[in-house]
């Protein structure tokens, strides 16, 4: 049965109307500044925070020989990552043979500024706001870990993942970091339920929005200090399946991935999963920040005037575990492998074309389809003729949706969902 997304859509549309009419409170930024930024975004696209042009080169960490990037703690060697400004994109070919979970050393990094180093012993989480029936509550790291723990395997994916293909495949220039398909990772997250934290803090029936805020540096754009990264969730989502994670793949959460504690918001765009969370405001009023006004909304001719509703769920994608431009030998069989995922429902099937989309064959799935994660798949291929061609993969999820040939464009390049043409050469 298709999943009902109407509740989220109603929430998004209501918040957008409230913002436009001045009935939603801006959290931490003067409304006039936000309106100025909002107007600029509606006319010309978003601010493009932490956006980068060409891929950046890494530096060598002193005394280690490992490649490092400014603002990123872990090594980011070129065989595993493509550097994009303050970000590191996973090279999808590096996932071949790694198993269902993305190893931490290959998990992509999305930073708006730089990775902070936070001592778990000093870390505190403050839960506050007029949406609580009691006063503010503070959690130490040990107190959070003392709550009942939950462990789930989930993907986190940047809203702009595959943005580059709007330009390279569809000829549409877009703003933002030119990710290919590597701004996603699947991990086993362990932590406390956000609902348990909110209930211990006395969440009131009048609460409508929950606003987590990171402890990374404040973001400045166009001369306006936007404050620390934060983006509200509807209280229904916050009380449903959100995790305050402190472990990743069985180890303490690393700094680049939000340690000591981060939000993990299943199925939703990555900006919802705030890293290095330090406080959570629970509000009886609708909240807006730059990350759901000018940023992470759809602008362009194919979307409502003034922009679409704030983005929530991720979309449907497939990727080969293969370098772009890879070479194959004619008449020699090789196993094509890849991964497919959807933010709406489990992926039930994947088809692969080895002739540029003329014919399609079903791929073999290697994982039980589950919501919030990806499935690995494979297909043997024996190329017959020399020359260039394109490999294509398209997924179908439990809602019945299949990846389209073309993605609906938007000026920010969010939520690309079309089948990606993967160029290869047969020799």
Order of alpha helices (4+ residues) and beta strands (2+ residues): alpha-beta-alpha-beta-beta-beta-beta-beta-beta-alpha-beta-alpha-beta-alpha-beta-beta-beta-beta-alpha-beta-beta-beta-beta-beta-beta-beta-beta-beta-beta-beta-beta-beta-beta
